Amino acid sequence: MPYLLVAMLSLTLLSGCQSAYYSAMETVGVHKREIMVDRVEEATEAQQDAQQQFTSALDALKALNQFDGGELEAAYNTINDQYEASSDAAEKVSSRIAAIEDVADALFDEWQDELSLYTSSNLKRESEKKLSSTKASYRQMLGAMHRAEQKMAPVLNTLRDNTLYLKHNLNAAAIGSLQGEFDSLQRDIQRAISDMQAAIAESERFIAQLKKA
């Protein structure tokens, strides 16, 4: 089967599964906006976890820079563990953002479609205004999340480079060569954390607005 056809079929099945999921949740009284709030909160938790993990990785590299003798294999294992944990944390953030985008599409499409059901022009106009302002707040939040997501890449790149270099050069001289990477990593982590904090603040504003809509 051609790759494009396989990809299109997969997307169709995924979309169908998500639609079925939202429909099933609505039958038990859980609507899309509630799912949206839950997923934004889950993304916030994932970003907080990522901040802690990146800080832990920075501390591990700092300790490595102060290495003055000991088991080099253990030093490598520590850095490798930190890289893998950081990669997992970043992947979790990305998956949480994707989940938000999925339910947002479903929520806003439904909201837009239901505008045509109004018989009151005043109520329809008011609902249109709320939809527009909610979309604007959502786009602002999503933009902040994606900016924070992008800032994680340099952190992971540096951690992976350090891990690979140490893996193939298990000696004290190699550890000395990594010391110059610390300042760069520290700046990248600070930028990532700052952007994640901004994204979390936008998330809190969006949730507050969504609950009023």
Biotite code that builds the C-alpha atoms (Angstrom):
import biotite.structure as struc

atoms = struc.array([
    struc.Atom([0.000, 0.000, 0.000], chain_id="A", res_id=1, res_name="MET", atom_name="CA", element="C"),
    struc.Atom([1.471, 3.445, -0.905], chain_id="A", res_id=2, res_name="PRO", atom_name="CA", element="C"),
    struc.Atom([2.906, 5.342, 2.064], chain_id="A", res_id=3, res_name="TYR", atom_name="CA", element="C"),
    struc.Atom([0.649, 8.380, 1.456], chain_id="A", res_id=4, res_name="LEU", atom_name="CA", element="C"),
    struc.Atom([-2.452, 6.198, 1.520], chain_id="A", res_id=5, res_name="LEU", atom_name="CA", element="C"),
    struc.Atom([-1.296, 4.518, 4.722], chain_id="A", res_id=6, res_name="VAL", atom_name="CA", element="C"),
    struc.Atom([-0.684, 7.905, 6.341], chain_id="A", res_id=7, res_name="ALA", atom_name="CA", element="C"),
    struc.Atom([-4.104, 9.213, 5.280], chain_id="A", res_id=8, res_name="MET", atom_name="CA", element="C"),
    struc.Atom([-5.811, 6.058, 6.526], chain_id="A", res_id=9, res_name="LEU", atom_name="CA", element="C"),
    struc.Atom([-4.017, 6.306, 9.868], chain_id="A", res_id=10, res_name="SER", atom_name="CA", element="C"),
    struc.Atom([-5.090, 9.922, 10.289], chain_id="A", res_id=11, res_name="LEU", atom_name="CA", element="C"),
    struc.Atom([-8.674, 9.026, 9.423], chain_id="A", res_id=12, res_name="THR", atom_name="CA", element="C"),
    struc.Atom([-8.736, 6.187, 11.934], chain_id="A", res_id=13, res_name="LEU", atom_name="CA", element="C"),
    struc.Atom([-7.157, 8.376, 14.604], chain_id="A", res_id=14, res_name="LEU", atom_name="CA", element="C"),
    struc.Atom([-9.674, 11.118, 13.952], chain_id="A", res_id=15, res_name="SER", atom_name="CA", element="C"),
    struc.Atom([-12.496, 8.610, 14.113], chain_id="A", res_id=16, res_name="GLY", atom_name="CA", element="C"),
    struc.Atom([-11.217, 7.200, 17.388], chain_id="A", res_id=17, res_name="CYS", atom_name="CA", element="C"),
    struc.Atom([-11.000, 10.671, 18.901], chain_id="A", res_id=18, res_name="GLN", atom_name="CA", element="C"),
    struc.Atom([-14.513, 11.552, 17.721], chain_id="A", res_id=19, res_name="SER", atom_name="CA", element="C"),
    struc.Atom([-15.833, 8.331, 19.247], chain_id="A", res_id=20, res_name="ALA", atom_name="CA", element="C"),
    struc.Atom([-13.985, 9.115, 22.469], chain_id="A", res_id=21, res_name="TYR", atom_name="CA", element="C"),
    struc.Atom([-15.482, 12.604, 22.753], chain_id="A", res_id=22, res_name="TYR", atom_name="CA", element="C"),
    struc.Atom([-18.951, 11.242, 21.981], chain_id="A", res_id=23, res_name="SER", atom_name="CA", element="C"),
    struc.Atom([-18.576, 8.531, 24.615], chain_id="A", res_id=24, res_name="ALA", atom_name="CA", element="C"),
    struc.Atom([-17.419, 11.065, 27.195], chain_id="A", res_id=25, res_name="MET", atom_name="CA", element="C"),
    struc.Atom([-20.395, 13.317, 26.453], chain_id="A", res_id=26, res_name="GLU", atom_name="CA", element="C"),
    struc.Atom([-22.797, 10.433, 27.086], chain_id="A", res_id=27, res_name="THR", atom_name="CA", element="C"),
    struc.Atom([-21.517, 10.340, 30.682], chain_id="A", res_id=28, res_name="VAL", atom_name="CA", element="C"),
    struc.Atom([-21.681, 14.111, 31.072], chain_id="A", res_id=29, res_name="GLY", atom_name="CA", element="C"),
    struc.Atom([-18.056, 15.039, 30.335], chain_id="A", res_id=30, res_name="VAL", atom_name="CA", element="C"),
    struc.Atom([-17.947, 17.655, 27.588], chain_id="A", res_id=31, res_name="HIS", atom_name="CA", element="C"),
    struc.Atom([-15.125, 18.878, 25.374], chain_id="A", res_id=32, res_name="LYS", atom_name="CA", element="C"),
    struc.Atom([-14.409, 22.022, 27.338], chain_id="A", res_id=33, res_name="ARG", atom_name="CA", element="C"),
    struc.Atom([-13.930, 19.942, 30.494], chain_id="A", res_id=34, res_name="GLU", atom_name="CA", element="C"),
    struc.Atom([-11.562, 17.667, 28.599], chain_id="A", res_id=35, res_name="ILE", atom_name="CA", element="C"),
    struc.Atom([-9.770, 20.768, 27.330], chain_id="A", res_id=36, res_name="MET", atom_name="CA", element="C"),
    struc.Atom([-9.286, 22.067, 30.876], chain_id="A", res_id=37, res_name="VAL", atom_name="CA", element="C"),
    struc.Atom([-7.992, 18.682, 32.024], chain_id="A", res_id=38, res_name="ASP", atom_name="CA", element="C"),
    struc.Atom([-5.509, 18.490, 29.143], chain_id="A", res_id=39, res_name="ARG", atom_name="CA", element="C"),
    struc.Atom([-4.222, 22.013, 29.689], chain_id="A", res_id=40, res_name="VAL", atom_name="CA", element="C"),
    struc.Atom([-3.683, 21.187, 33.351], chain_id="A", res_id=41, res_name="GLU", atom_name="CA", element="C"),
    struc.Atom([-1.870, 17.980, 32.358], chain_id="A", res_id=42, res_name="GLU", atom_name="CA", element="C"),
    struc.Atom([0.369, 19.984, 30.022], chain_id="A", res_id=43, res_name="ALA", atom_name="CA", element="C"),
    struc.Atom([1.130, 22.363, 32.871], chain_id="A", res_id=44, res_name="THR", atom_name="CA", element="C"),
    struc.Atom([2.139, 19.442, 35.083], chain_id="A", res_id=45, res_name="GLU", atom_name="CA", element="C"),
    struc.Atom([4.326, 18.040, 32.298], chain_id="A", res_id=46, res_name="ALA", atom_name="CA", element="C"),
    struc.Atom([6.071, 21.405, 31.916], chain_id="A", res_id=47, res_name="GLN", atom_name="CA", element="C"),
    struc.Atom([6.660, 21.620, 35.659], chain_id="A", res_id=48, res_name="GLN", atom_name="CA", element="C"),
    struc.Atom([8.117, 18.101, 35.625], chain_id="A", res_id=49, res_name="ASP", atom_name="CA", element="C"),
    struc.Atom([10.348, 19.059, 32.687], chain_id="A", res_id=50, res_name="ALA", atom_name="CA", element="C"),
    struc.Atom([11.644, 22.097, 34.572], chain_id="A", res_id=51, res_name="GLN", atom_name="CA", element="C"),
    struc.Atom([12.584, 19.921, 37.528], chain_id="A", res_id=52, res_name="GLN", atom_name="CA", element="C"),
    struc.Atom([14.212, 17.321, 35.292], chain_id="A", res_id=53, res_name="GLN", atom_name="CA", element="C"),
    struc.Atom([16.259, 19.883, 33.359], chain_id="A", res_id=54, res_name="PHE", atom_name="CA", element="C"),
    struc.Atom([17.429, 21.382, 36.643], chain_id="A", res_id=55, res_name="THR", atom_name="CA", element="C"),
    struc.Atom([18.416, 17.902, 37.832], chain_id="A", res_id=56, res_name="SER", atom_name="CA", element="C"),
    struc.Atom([20.370, 17.333, 34.616], chain_id="A", res_id=57, res_name="ALA", atom_name="CA", element="C"),
    struc.Atom([22.157, 20.644, 35.085], chain_id="A", res_id=58, res_name="LEU", atom_name="CA", element="C"),
    struc.Atom([23.100, 19.681, 38.647], chain_id="A", res_id=59, res_name="ASP", atom_name="CA", element="C"),
    struc.Atom([24.448, 16.347, 37.388], chain_id="A", res_id=60, res_name="ALA", atom_name="CA", element="C"),
    struc.Atom([26.622, 18.051, 34.795], chain_id="A", res_id=61, res_name="LEU", atom_name="CA", element="C"),
    struc.Atom([27.797, 20.547, 37.401], chain_id="A", res_id=62, res_name="LYS", atom_name="CA", element="C"),
    struc.Atom([28.835, 17.655, 39.629], chain_id="A", res_id=63, res_name="ALA", atom_name="CA", element="C"),
    struc.Atom([30.632, 16.067, 36.687], chain_id="A", res_id=64, res_name="LEU", atom_name="CA", element="C"),
    struc.Atom([32.565, 19.273, 36.110], chain_id="A", res_id=65, res_name="ASN", atom_name="CA", element="C"),
    struc.Atom([33.813, 19.001, 39.697], chain_id="A", res_id=66, res_name="GLN", atom_name="CA", element="C"),
    struc.Atom([34.887, 15.408, 39.152], chain_id="A", res_id=67, res_name="PHE", atom_name="CA", element="C"),
    struc.Atom([38.237, 14.813, 40.859], chain_id="A", res_id=68, res_name="ASP", atom_name="CA", element="C"),
    struc.Atom([38.604, 11.076, 40.632], chain_id="A", res_id=69, res_name="GLY", atom_name="CA", element="C"),
    struc.Atom([36.348, 8.072, 40.922], chain_id="A", res_id=70, res_name="GLY", atom_name="CA", element="C"),
    struc.Atom([34.478, 5.602, 38.770], chain_id="A", res_id=71, res_name="GLU", atom_name="CA", element="C"),
    struc.Atom([34.207, 7.016, 35.245], chain_id="A", res_id=72, res_name="LEU", atom_name="CA", element="C"),
    struc.Atom([31.623, 4.448, 34.212], chain_id="A", res_id=73, res_name="GLU", atom_name="CA", element="C"),
    struc.Atom([29.373, 5.607, 37.037], chain_id="A", res_id=74, res_name="ALA", atom_name="CA", element="C"),
    struc.Atom([29.825, 9.209, 35.926], chain_id="A", res_id=75, res_name="ALA", atom_name="CA", element="C"),
    struc.Atom([28.746, 8.279, 32.405], chain_id="A", res_id=76, res_name="TYR", atom_name="CA", element="C"),
    struc.Atom([25.728, 6.326, 33.650], chain_id="A", res_id=77, res_name="ASN", atom_name="CA", element="C"),
    struc.Atom([24.568, 9.305, 35.685], chain_id="A", res_id=78, res_name="THR", atom_name="CA", element="C"),
    struc.Atom([24.735, 11.682, 32.720], chain_id="A", res_id=79, res_name="ILE", atom_name="CA", element="C"),
    struc.Atom([23.112, 9.132, 30.421], chain_id="A", res_id=80, res_name="ASN", atom_name="CA", element="C"),
    struc.Atom([20.252, 8.614, 32.883], chain_id="A", res_id=81, res_name="ASP", atom_name="CA", element="C"),
    struc.Atom([19.724, 12.358, 33.078], chain_id="A", res_id=82, res_name="GLN", atom_name="CA", element="C"),
    struc.Atom([19.649, 12.680, 29.304], chain_id="A", res_id=83, res_name="TYR", atom_name="CA", element="C"),
    struc.Atom([17.122, 9.864, 28.908], chain_id="A", res_id=84, res_name="GLU", atom_name="CA", element="C"),
    struc.Atom([14.918, 11.268, 31.668], chain_id="A", res_id=85, res_name="ALA", atom_name="CA", element="C"),
    struc.Atom([15.090, 14.740, 30.108], chain_id="A", res_id=86, res_name="SER", atom_name="CA", element="C"),
    struc.Atom([14.205, 13.340, 26.690], chain_id="A", res_id=87, res_name="SER", atom_name="CA", element="C"),
    struc.Atom([11.201, 11.535, 28.177], chain_id="A", res_id=88, res_name="ASP", atom_name="CA", element="C"),
    struc.Atom([10.089, 14.713, 29.947], chain_id="A", res_id=89, res_name="ALA", atom_name="CA", element="C"),
    struc.Atom([10.310, 16.732, 26.732], chain_id="A", res_id=90, res_name="ALA", atom_name="CA", element="C"),
    struc.Atom([8.417, 14.065, 24.795], chain_id="A", res_id=91, res_name="GLU", atom_name="CA", element="C"),
    struc.Atom([5.673, 14.116, 27.413], chain_id="A", res_id=92, res_name="LYS", atom_name="CA", element="C"),
    struc.Atom([5.317, 17.885, 27.051], chain_id="A", res_id=93, res_name="VAL", atom_name="CA", element="C"),
    struc.Atom([4.994, 17.534, 23.279], chain_id="A", res_id=94, res_name="SER", atom_name="CA", element="C"),
    struc.Atom([2.370, 14.799, 23.558], chain_id="A", res_id=95, res_name="SER", atom_name="CA", element="C"),
    struc.Atom([0.355, 16.886, 26.027], chain_id="A", res_id=96, res_name="ARG", atom_name="CA", element="C"),
    struc.Atom([0.406, 19.841, 23.617], chain_id="A", res_id=97, res_name="ILE", atom_name="CA", element="C"),
    struc.Atom([-0.759, 17.612, 20.762], chain_id="A", res_id=98, res_name="ALA", atom_name="CA", element="C"),
    struc.Atom([-3.637, 16.360, 22.921], chain_id="A", res_id=99, res_name="ALA", atom_name="CA", element="C"),
    struc.Atom([-4.699, 19.955, 23.601], chain_id="A", res_id=100, res_name="ILE", atom_name="CA", element="C"),
    struc.Atom([-4.660, 20.774, 19.891], chain_id="A", res_id=101, res_name="GLU", atom_name="CA", element="C"),
    struc.Atom([-6.845, 17.757, 19.139], chain_id="A", res_id=102, res_name="ASP", atom_name="CA", element="C"),
    struc.Atom([-9.598, 18.598, 21.605], chain_id="A", res_id=103, res_name="VAL", atom_name="CA", element="C"),
    struc.Atom([-9.401, 22.307, 20.710], chain_id="A", res_id=104, res_name="ALA", atom_name="CA", element="C"),
    struc.Atom([-10.133, 21.522, 17.069], chain_id="A", res_id=105, res_name="ASP", atom_name="CA", element="C"),
    struc.Atom([-13.134, 19.422, 18.080], chain_id="A", res_id=106, res_name="ALA", atom_name="CA", element="C"),
    struc.Atom([-14.414, 22.000, 20.571], chain_id="A", res_id=107, res_name="LEU", atom_name="CA", element="C"),
    struc.Atom([-14.137, 24.999, 18.268], chain_id="A", res_id=108, res_name="PHE", atom_name="CA", element="C"),
    struc.Atom([-15.615, 23.136, 15.280], chain_id="A", res_id=109, res_name="ASP", atom_name="CA", element="C"),
    struc.Atom([-18.599, 22.097, 17.381], chain_id="A", res_id=110, res_name="GLU", atom_name="CA", element="C"),
    struc.Atom([-19.028, 25.621, 18.757], chain_id="A", res_id=111, res_name="TRP", atom_name="CA", element="C"),
    struc.Atom([-18.899, 27.106, 15.258], chain_id="A", res_id=112, res_name="GLN", atom_name="CA", element="C"),
    struc.Atom([-21.403, 24.593, 13.880], chain_id="A", res_id=113, res_name="ASP", atom_name="CA", element="C"),
    struc.Atom([-23.848, 25.200, 16.716], chain_id="A", res_id=114, res_name="GLU", atom_name="CA", element="C"),
    struc.Atom([-23.996, 28.930, 16.013], chain_id="A", res_id=115, res_name="LEU", atom_name="CA", element="C"),
    struc.Atom([-26.318, 28.133, 13.119], chain_id="A", res_id=116, res_name="SER", atom_name="CA", element="C"),
    struc.Atom([-28.830, 26.603, 15.559], chain_id="A", res_id=117, res_name="LEU", atom_name="CA", element="C"),
    struc.Atom([-29.629, 29.894, 17.307], chain_id="A", res_id=118, res_name="TYR", atom_name="CA", element="C"),
    struc.Atom([-32.949, 31.588, 16.632], chain_id="A", res_id=119, res_name="THR", atom_name="CA", element="C"),
    struc.Atom([-32.020, 34.580, 18.805], chain_id="A", res_id=120, res_name="SER", atom_name="CA", element="C"),
    struc.Atom([-29.688, 36.939, 16.934], chain_id="A", res_id=121, res_name="SER", atom_name="CA", element="C"),
    struc.Atom([-28.574, 38.538, 20.210], chain_id="A", res_id=122, res_name="ASN", atom_name="CA", element="C"),
    struc.Atom([-27.578, 35.242, 21.797], chain_id="A", res_id=123, res_name="LEU", atom_name="CA", element="C"),
    struc.Atom([-25.877, 34.132, 18.586], chain_id="A", res_id=124, res_name="LYS", atom_name="CA", element="C"),
    struc.Atom([-23.874, 37.354, 18.424], chain_id="A", res_id=125, res_name="ARG", atom_name="CA", element="C"),
    struc.Atom([-22.846, 36.981, 22.062], chain_id="A", res_id=126, res_name="GLU", atom_name="CA", element="C"),
    struc.Atom([-21.770, 33.383, 21.500], chain_id="A", res_id=127, res_name="SER", atom_name="CA", element="C"),
    struc.Atom([-19.764, 34.406, 18.422], chain_id="A", res_id=128, res_name="GLU", atom_name="CA", element="C"),
    struc.Atom([-17.927, 37.007, 20.490], chain_id="A", res_id=129, res_name="LYS", atom_name="CA", element="C"),
    struc.Atom([-17.105, 34.449, 23.168], chain_id="A", res_id=130, res_name="LYS", atom_name="CA", element="C"),
    struc.Atom([-15.906, 31.979, 20.561], chain_id="A", res_id=131, res_name="LEU", atom_name="CA", element="C"),
    struc.Atom([-13.659, 34.602, 18.983], chain_id="A", res_id=132, res_name="SER", atom_name="CA", element="C"),
    struc.Atom([-12.141, 35.720, 22.303], chain_id="A", res_id=133, res_name="SER", atom_name="CA", element="C"),
    struc.Atom([-11.657, 32.112, 23.461], chain_id="A", res_id=134, res_name="THR", atom_name="CA", element="C"),
    struc.Atom([-9.893, 31.249, 20.206], chain_id="A", res_id=135, res_name="LYS", atom_name="CA", element="C"),
    struc.Atom([-7.615, 34.276, 20.587], chain_id="A", res_id=136, res_name="ALA", atom_name="CA", element="C"),
    struc.Atom([-6.721, 33.288, 24.151], chain_id="A", res_id=137, res_name="SER", atom_name="CA", element="C"),
    struc.Atom([-6.136, 29.705, 23.017], chain_id="A", res_id=138, res_name="TYR", atom_name="CA", element="C"),
    struc.Atom([-3.801, 30.780, 20.217], chain_id="A", res_id=139, res_name="ARG", atom_name="CA", element="C"),
    struc.Atom([-1.815, 32.897, 22.656], chain_id="A", res_id=140, res_name="GLN", atom_name="CA", element="C"),
    struc.Atom([-1.496, 29.987, 25.080], chain_id="A", res_id=141, res_name="MET", atom_name="CA", element="C"),
    struc.Atom([-0.600, 27.513, 22.350], chain_id="A", res_id=142, res_name="LEU", atom_name="CA", element="C"),
    struc.Atom([2.032, 29.867, 20.950], chain_id="A", res_id=143, res_name="GLY", atom_name="CA", element="C"),
    struc.Atom([3.630, 30.145, 24.396], chain_id="A", res_id=144, res_name="ALA", atom_name="CA", element="C"),
    struc.Atom([3.605, 26.357, 24.752], chain_id="A", res_id=145, res_name="MET", atom_name="CA", element="C"),
    struc.Atom([5.253, 25.836, 21.388], chain_id="A", res_id=146, res_name="HIS", atom_name="CA", element="C"),
    struc.Atom([7.924, 28.438, 22.151], chain_id="A", res_id=147, res_name="ARG", atom_name="CA", element="C"),
    struc.Atom([8.748, 26.598, 25.369], chain_id="A", res_id=148, res_name="ALA", atom_name="CA", element="C"),
    struc.Atom([8.720, 23.285, 23.495], chain_id="A", res_id=149, res_name="GLU", atom_name="CA", element="C"),
    struc.Atom([11.233, 24.631, 20.959], chain_id="A", res_id=150, res_name="GLN", atom_name="CA", element="C"),
    struc.Atom([13.563, 25.819, 23.731], chain_id="A", res_id=151, res_name="LYS", atom_name="CA", element="C"),
    struc.Atom([13.869, 22.251, 25.003], chain_id="A", res_id=152, res_name="MET", atom_name="CA", element="C"),
    struc.Atom([15.652, 21.098, 21.837], chain_id="A", res_id=153, res_name="ALA", atom_name="CA", element="C"),
    struc.Atom([18.996, 22.869, 22.544], chain_id="A", res_id=154, res_name="PRO", atom_name="CA", element="C"),
    struc.Atom([18.989, 21.420, 26.061], chain_id="A", res_id=155, res_name="VAL", atom_name="CA", element="C"),
    struc.Atom([18.482, 17.886, 24.773], chain_id="A", res_id=156, res_name="LEU", atom_name="CA", element="C"),
    struc.Atom([21.090, 18.395, 22.052], chain_id="A", res_id=157, res_name="ASN", atom_name="CA", element="C"),
    struc.Atom([23.729, 19.464, 24.564], chain_id="A", res_id=158, res_name="THR", atom_name="CA", element="C"),
    struc.Atom([22.895, 16.639, 26.953], chain_id="A", res_id=159, res_name="LEU", atom_name="CA", element="C"),
    struc.Atom([23.036, 14.102, 24.126], chain_id="A", res_id=160, res_name="ARG", atom_name="CA", element="C"),
    struc.Atom([26.375, 15.483, 22.892], chain_id="A", res_id=161, res_name="ASP", atom_name="CA", element="C"),
    struc.Atom([27.831, 15.265, 26.376], chain_id="A", res_id=162, res_name="ASN", atom_name="CA", element="C"),
    struc.Atom([26.510, 11.746, 26.845], chain_id="A", res_id=163, res_name="THR", atom_name="CA", element="C"),
    struc.Atom([27.900, 10.511, 23.535], chain_id="A", res_id=164, res_name="LEU", atom_name="CA", element="C"),
    struc.Atom([31.282, 12.147, 24.054], chain_id="A", res_id=165, res_name="TYR", atom_name="CA", element="C"),
    struc.Atom([31.647, 10.723, 27.531], chain_id="A", res_id=166, res_name="LEU", atom_name="CA", element="C"),
    struc.Atom([30.524, 7.284, 26.348], chain_id="A", res_id=167, res_name="LYS", atom_name="CA", element="C"),
    struc.Atom([33.392, 7.038, 23.857], chain_id="A", res_id=168, res_name="HIS", atom_name="CA", element="C"),
    struc.Atom([35.997, 8.880, 25.936], chain_id="A", res_id=169, res_name="ASN", atom_name="CA", element="C"),
    struc.Atom([35.845, 7.513, 29.446], chain_id="A", res_id=170, res_name="LEU", atom_name="CA", element="C"),
    struc.Atom([38.804, 9.393, 30.892], chain_id="A", res_id=171, res_name="ASN", atom_name="CA", element="C"),
    struc.Atom([39.482, 12.428, 33.050], chain_id="A", res_id=172, res_name="ALA", atom_name="CA", element="C"),
    struc.Atom([40.575, 14.485, 30.036], chain_id="A", res_id=173, res_name="ALA", atom_name="CA", element="C"),
    struc.Atom([37.174, 13.942, 28.430], chain_id="A", res_id=174, res_name="ALA", atom_name="CA", element="C"),
    struc.Atom([35.440, 15.256, 31.526], chain_id="A", res_id=175, res_name="ILE", atom_name="CA", element="C"),
    struc.Atom([37.630, 18.323, 31.365], chain_id="A", res_id=176, res_name="GLY", atom_name="CA", element="C"),
    struc.Atom([36.581, 18.866, 27.747], chain_id="A", res_id=177, res_name="SER", atom_name="CA", element="C"),
    struc.Atom([32.929, 18.929, 28.807], chain_id="A", res_id=178, res_name="LEU", atom_name="CA", element="C"),
    struc.Atom([33.393, 21.773, 31.266], chain_id="A", res_id=179, res_name="GLN", atom_name="CA", element="C"),
    struc.Atom([33.018, 24.333, 28.499], chain_id="A", res_id=180, res_name="GLY", atom_name="CA", element="C"),
    struc.Atom([29.550, 22.983, 27.759], chain_id="A", res_id=181, res_name="GLU", atom_name="CA", element="C"),
    struc.Atom([28.209, 23.817, 31.195], chain_id="A", res_id=182, res_name="PHE", atom_name="CA", element="C"),
    struc.Atom([27.650, 27.559, 30.717], chain_id="A", res_id=183, res_name="ASP", atom_name="CA", element="C"),
    struc.Atom([25.856, 26.985, 27.413], chain_id="A", res_id=184, res_name="SER", atom_name="CA", element="C"),
    struc.Atom([23.639, 24.311, 28.913], chain_id="A", res_id=185, res_name="LEU", atom_name="CA", element="C"),
    struc.Atom([22.859, 26.500, 31.896], chain_id="A", res_id=186, res_name="GLN", atom_name="CA", element="C"),
    struc.Atom([21.714, 29.340, 29.608], chain_id="A", res_id=187, res_name="ARG", atom_name="CA", element="C"),
    struc.Atom([19.609, 26.991, 27.489], chain_id="A", res_id=188, res_name="ASP", atom_name="CA", element="C"),
    struc.Atom([17.920, 25.504, 30.543], chain_id="A", res_id=189, res_name="ILE", atom_name="CA", element="C"),
    struc.Atom([17.219, 28.932, 32.000], chain_id="A", res_id=190, res_name="GLN", atom_name="CA", element="C"),
    struc.Atom([15.622, 30.005, 28.704], chain_id="A", res_id=191, res_name="ARG", atom_name="CA", element="C"),
    struc.Atom([13.539, 26.829, 28.541], chain_id="A", res_id=192, res_name="ALA", atom_name="CA", element="C"),
    struc.Atom([12.362, 27.203, 32.131], chain_id="A", res_id=193, res_name="ILE", atom_name="CA", element="C"),
    struc.Atom([11.524, 30.876, 31.610], chain_id="A", res_id=194, res_name="SER", atom_name="CA", element="C"),
    struc.Atom([9.434, 30.061, 28.539], chain_id="A", res_id=195, res_name="ASP", atom_name="CA", element="C"),
    struc.Atom([7.714, 27.171, 30.312], chain_id="A", res_id=196, res_name="MET", atom_name="CA", element="C"),
    struc.Atom([6.793, 29.471, 33.178], chain_id="A", res_id=197, res_name="GLN", atom_name="CA", element="C"),
    struc.Atom([5.350, 31.943, 30.679], chain_id="A", res_id=198, res_name="ALA", atom_name="CA", element="C"),
    struc.Atom([3.376, 29.121, 29.044], chain_id="A", res_id=199, res_name="ALA", atom_name="CA", element="C"),
    struc.Atom([2.037, 28.015, 32.411], chain_id="A", res_id=200, res_name="ILE", atom_name="CA", element="C"),
    struc.Atom([0.875, 31.575, 33.142], chain_id="A", res_id=201, res_name="ALA", atom_name="CA", element="C"),
    struc.Atom([-0.895, 31.688, 29.759], chain_id="A", res_id=202, res_name="GLU", atom_name="CA", element="C"),
    struc.Atom([-2.483, 28.317, 30.537], chain_id="A", res_id=203, res_name="SER", atom_name="CA", element="C"),
    struc.Atom([-3.892, 29.618, 33.795], chain_id="A", res_id=204, res_name="GLU", atom_name="CA", element="C"),
    struc.Atom([-5.363, 32.654, 32.020], chain_id="A", res_id=205, res_name="ARG", atom_name="CA", element="C"),
    struc.Atom([-6.869, 30.484, 29.303], chain_id="A", res_id=206, res_name="PHE", atom_name="CA", element="C"),
    struc.Atom([-8.476, 28.083, 31.771], chain_id="A", res_id=207, res_name="ILE", atom_name="CA", element="C"),
    struc.Atom([-9.982, 31.011, 33.680], chain_id="A", res_id=208, res_name="ALA", atom_name="CA", element="C"),
    struc.Atom([-11.433, 32.438, 30.456], chain_id="A", res_id=209, res_name="GLN", atom_name="CA", element="C"),
    struc.Atom([-12.703, 29.069, 29.228], chain_id="A", res_id=210, res_name="LEU", atom_name="CA", element="C"),
    struc.Atom([-14.564, 28.476, 32.463], chain_id="A", res_id=211, res_name="LYS", atom_name="CA", element="C"),
    struc.Atom([-16.320, 31.831, 32.039], chain_id="A", res_id=212, res_name="LYS", atom_name="CA", element="C"),
    struc.Atom([-17.239, 31.236, 28.375], chain_id="A", res_id=213, res_name="ALA", atom_name="CA", element="C"),
])
